[in-house]
Structure formats: C-alpha cells, structure tokens
C-alpha cells in the first residue's frame, strides 16, 4: 500500500523540538500530572486507586467507567456506542480501515487533517475534495456537496470544529449534511477532536453522532482536555459499526493502557474545572491574536469560532514553507506552513498555548514582518 507523506506531522516532527516559541501547537496548554490531580483533589488519593491495580491489559475496549464518561459528552449515546482508541488518529484510521474498499467514493473537506483524504485514497477509494473557502467562512458549500454525492458515496468526512480554520458547523448545518448523506446512504465521519473549544457558551457544538443515524464522531483527550500525552481517543458510532471496528481494532491495538484509561476518567469526571481553565485560555488568547492580526498589514484571516488554531493569509513573496523556515531560523518562532496542509499562501497559528508564549511569539513575528517588508 502506498500513501502520501503526512505533511503536517512531518513538519512538526522536524521542527517542534528545535524552536524557542511554539505557535504551531494545537492543544490547549497541556496540563501537568500535578495540575490534573490538584484539579481532581486527588494529590494524595491517586495512589490508593493505582497501587491495587494489577497491570494486565485491562479492559480491551476501554473501561466501562471511561466509556460512560465519554458517552456523557453526547446527548444520545450510551456505553455500547463508545470504543476507546489510541488517540483520535487511531480512531480515524480504524473507521477508514473498516468502511472503505477500493472503488468507493469518499468526499473530504479541505483544509482538514490529512488522514481524511490520504488514508481512503491509499485504499483505492475515489476521493473528491470539497474545498472550504474564505468567502463562505470556511463552511462547506452544501449545494456543491449535493452535486458531489453519488450512489457509491461511502463516507463524507468533515472536521468540526475545523482544523486549521476554526470554522464551526452548528446543529442546523449538520442536519443539512445529514440529509444529503441520508439520500445516498453514506456515513458521515466527523472528526470532533476540538469539540468543547467553542468561543461562546459552554464550548460544545452538536455532534454528528447525535444528529444522524449513520454519524460517526471521533475525539480524544488531546486538544480540548490538554492531555495529549495520554494518547487516548474514541469512536462514538452506531453499535453495528462499533462491532465491525472492533474486529479491525483487535489486530492493532488490544487496549490503550490501564493508567491512561484511569487518568482520562479522572479528567472527564472533573471536566467543569478543566473547561473553565481552558475556555479562559482560548478566549483571552484569541482576543490577543485578533488584535495582532488587525494591526499587521501583511496578514488577514477569518476569525475562528472554535478550535485552537487560525489559518492566516500571508501576503509575502515566498512560499509558506520558506516563510516558516526563515521565521524559525531568525526568531525561534514556529508556525505551520499552509503547504503542509495543502493550502499554499497561508500559515496556521496555534493560539491556545501559555499567554506569555503567544504574546512573545507574536511580537517576534511582527519584527520579522517589518524586516522583510523593508
């Protein structure tokens, strides 16, 4: 099987350990284990839970405790609808491995996480791209989607909230997508790894799993919950599909690890405090980014409504990769080039890191822009 190089992951691997200020990060400022235990009031009690644990494989599909906590993030889902995976990256890969055959028709939005078009393409699917455009606020053109669907359409892949643009589809919009998918019998896979990061309200938009009977939601502890180091994600889907995914999962996962399962459960049982912390970071930092972009004549963007990143148009006479490499060399600041996301002419800025890192990083980028504009 041949598959394209994963552009954004290769970029991150190459540079993120060699920068001074990482504005390419996509997680809300990561929690330390100590911070998590303080939030949960378990600084002394955790050992009482851990020491009796016999370190077997644990619950193969994820503990009932964890699956119940994940199900509670949704409106209509139960434990039987939840399968724990190795991150959302494992969740997405398992869904495609289960559903997609050579010759199937798959529709994916772009920009999005590259898994959603490169994996089905590698399986021999006919992948069509539904481009998200600035003039539509980076929301899918549903008339275009209607024209694209076929009797052979197997999966429509969306990303909500969207990485890298921060666009957000509300319930009414998702219901319209569900109606289009229902007409051809397609599944809708919604990568919802940023769900919970909305700029308004409680932070949670509707999930496709609650809107559509063939809706599949994937998520993880990484972005919204600041615990990427647990490497823990999930699939929420109809029971029939969960059973089919389990067959594939047995070949590459077994279980995700008892300690990871435990810590994820503790985090979700203390979600209110984590969300309060993280919404404060997201909302104050986006205000900083928005004011900064407004003052930079070479930059423009569509202000994100959710997520942790913004897709910023850069009006300079170099490729996005040249711009980002030069910026890193001269300032120590890391951004993500649009070319790594198959959208040239832009950079992705992660704004959910520590406030001082964001402010210092943006100041250095401003200095660099002044230098190259002279």
N, C-alpha and C positions, 0 to 999 in steps of 0.2 A: 504494500500500500504506500503510495506517495502522498505526501501532504506538504503544504507550504510552510515555510518557516513562520513561527508565531511572532509577528513583528514587534508588538508591544512588550512581550515577555523577554525577547532577546535584548531589546533596548534596556529594560530595567535591569536585567542580569549584568549587562555590560557596564552600566554606569552608576547604579544606585549606591554601591558601596565605595564610590570614589568621588562623591560630591560633598560639599560643606552644608548646603541648604537644599533639602529635597522637596521641591514643589511639583514633583511627579507622583508623589504618594497619593493613593486613592482611598485609604482607610481613614476614618475619623481617628484622630490622635490615639495611638494604641495605649491600652491600659497595661500597667504592670500587674503581676500577680498580687502584689501587695495592695494595690489600689482596688482590684476586684474584691479581695477578701475584706477590705475595710468597708466598701460599699455594702457587702453582704453581711457585715458584722460576724464574720467567720474567721477572724485572725487567729483565734485560739481553737475554735471548734473544728476547723477543717481536718486536722489530724485525726480527730475522733471518727470522721467519716472515712478517711483514707486508710488508716492503719489496719482495719479488719479486712480490707479488700484483698482477695486473692487474685493475683494478676493473671487471670485467664484471658481468653479473647473477649470475654464479656458478651453482652447481648449483640448478636450478629447484625440485626437490623437497626441497632440503636436501642438504648434502654427505654422502657415504657415511660419513665419519668421524663426523659428528654423529648421523646416523640410527642408526649402530651403537651409539653411546654411549647414545642414548635407549632402543633395544631392550634394552640390558643392564640397564635398570632393571626389566625384566619377566622372568617365568620362562620363557615360551614364545614370545616374539616375536622376529622377525628384521627385518633392514633393510627388506624388502619390505612389512612391516606398518606402517611408520612414514612419516608425511608431516609435514613441518615447516610451521608456520603463523605468522601474525602474532599471537603470544600465544595463550593458551587462549581468549580471547574470539573470535579469528578461527577457532579450531578448532571451537568450539561452533556458531558461526554457519554454517560450511560444512557441518557434519553436518546441521543442520536444513534448510538450503537443498537439500541432496542428497536427503534422505529424506522430507520432509513435503509432502503435497499437500492441497489443500482437501478437507475431509470426513474426513481421517484422524483417528484417535483417539490422543491423546497424554496420558500421565499424568506429572505432575511433582510431586515433593515440594515442600513449603513449610514453613518458610523455606528458601530457596536463592538462588542467583544468578538474577536476574530473566530473563536470557536464556532460561532453560529453560521458561518458560511464555509469556512475551510474544512471542518470535520465532515459535514454532509457531502461536500464536493469530493473529498478523498474517498468516500464510499461509493462514488459513481452516481450521485444524485445530480439532477439538473437544477442548479442553484441560480435563482434570479434575485437580483438586488433591488430593493425598494429604497431609493435614496431619500434621506431626510434633508430638508432644505431650510436654510435660514429664514426665507420668506414665510415658511409655514411654522416658524417657531420650533423647527426640528421635530415636528409631529408627522407621522406618516400621512401621505395623501391617500385617503380611503377610496377615492374614485380610481386612482391608479392601482391600488391593491385589488379592487374588484375586477379590473381588466386583466390582472396578472394571474388570478387563480384559475386552475384547470381541474378537470375531473381527477387528474393524477396528483394533485397537490396533497402532499403528505403532512407537511409541517409548515406553519407560519411562525417565524421566530422574531420575537420582539424583545425589547430590553427596557424595562420600566421600573423605576426611573432610568433614564438613558445615560450610559457611559459612552462617550465623553461629554455630551452636551448639557446634561442636567434637565432635559425636557421631561415632561410628566403627562401621562395619559390618565385622565380621570375615569370614573366608573362609566359614565355615558359613552366616552370614547371607546373604552374596552368592550362595552356591549355592542357597539357597531362592528368592531373587529370580530367579535364572536359571531355575529350574524353573518358576516362574509364567510367565515370559516365553516359555519354550520351548513352553508349552502353547498359546499363541496366535500364535507365530511373530514376536513383537515383538523389535526391537533394544532393548538396554539401553545407554543413554548414561550413563556415569559421569564426571562432572566431578571429576577427581582432582588438581586443581591444588595441593591441600595434602598430597598423598601424600608421605610421608617425614617428617612432623612429629609422629608419634605420641609420646605421653608415655612410652612404655615400649619396651624392646627396641631394635631397630635403626631404629625410626621408621617402618617401611614395613608397611602392611597389604597384603593381597592386592588385586590389580587385577581388575576385571571382565573385562578382555581376556584374562586367563589362566584365568578361571573359566567363561566362557560363549562358545560358538562365534559368537554374534552380539553379543558385548560390545564396546563402543567406549569407550576411555579417552582423555580429553583431559588435557593437563598443560602446564606451562610452566616457564620459568626464574625466574618472579617470586617466588613465595611461599616455597617450601622452599629455593630456591637463592639468594635475596636479590639477584637480578639483573633486576628488573622493567624497568630501562632498556634491556635488550637487545630487548624486545618480541618475544620468541621463544617459541613454543609448539609443540605437536604433537598429532596424532591417531594413536592406535595402534588398529588395527582389522583385520578380515579383508581379505585382498588384494583381493577382489572389490569391497568398499566403498571401499577406498583408491583404486582406479581410477576409480570413479564420482565420488568427491570431487575428484579431480584435474581432471576436466572443468570443474567449477564454479570451482575454485581458479584456473585459468588466466585467468579473467575478472576477478579482483580482487586477485591477489597477485603473480604472476610468481615472485619469490624474496624471501627475507627479508633479504638483505644479507650479503655475504661476511664482513665484520668481526664482525657479530653471530653468525654461524654459527661463526666461529673462536673467539670468546670463550666461547660456550656449550660448545663442545667442550672447551676448556681447563678450564672449571669442572667438567664432568661427569667428566673424567679425573682430577680431584682431589677427587672427591666425599667421600671419607673425612674430609678435613680440614674441608671446609665443613660437613658434617653434624655433626662433633664440636663445632664452634663454635656452630652453630645449635641443636642439641639442648641445649647448655648454657644458651643464652639462653631457649629455650622452657620448659625445665623449672624453672629457677630463678625466672623471671618468673611462671609460673603459680602457684607456691607463694606468691609475694607477693600476687598477685591473690586467691587463695583465702583467705588470712588476712585480707585487707582486707574482702572481702565478708562474711565471718563476723562481722566487728565492726561492720557497718553495718546497723542495724535496718530501714532502708527498702529494702534490696536483698536479692535472692535469685537463685540460679541453679542450673543443673545443671552441675557441674564438667566442663569439656571433657576428652575423652580424646585429642584430637588437634587439629590446626589451629593457628591463631594468634589466634582471637577467641573471645569468650564472649558469649552472649546473656543479659543481666541484666534481671530484672524490677525495675521501679522503682515503688514504691508512693507516688506523689505525685499531687496534684490538678491535673495539667496533662497535655497530650498529650506524647508523646515528642519531637516536634519542638520544642514550646515549651520543654520541659526542656533540650534540647540547645542551642538558640539562646541561652537565658538563661544557661546554664552557660558557653558560649563568651564571651558578652558580659562576664560578671562575673569569669571566672577565666582566660580564654585557653585553656581545655582543650577539645579537640574530641573528641566521641563521635559515633556514628552513631545517629540515631533509628530505632526499630523500624518506624515508619511508612514509611521509605524502603525497607524490606524486606517490607512488607505484613504486619507483626506489631506492632500497636499495643500500648503498655504496657511496652515493653522498650527497652533500648539495646544496641548492640553495642560491646563494648570490645575494642580490639586490644591485646594484651599482649606482643607479640614485638619491640617496639622497644627502644632502649637502656634499660638498667636504671634509670638516673637519671631518664630521661624518664618512665618508668612510675611510679616512686615519687613524684616531684614532682607528676605529674598526679593520681594517686590522692589525695594529700594535699589538693590544691586541691578535688577533688570532695567530699571529706569535709567541708571547710569550708563549701562551698556547701550540702550537705545539712543541716548543722547550722543554717545561716542560714534556710533555707526551712522547717525543722521547728519553728522557734520560734513 
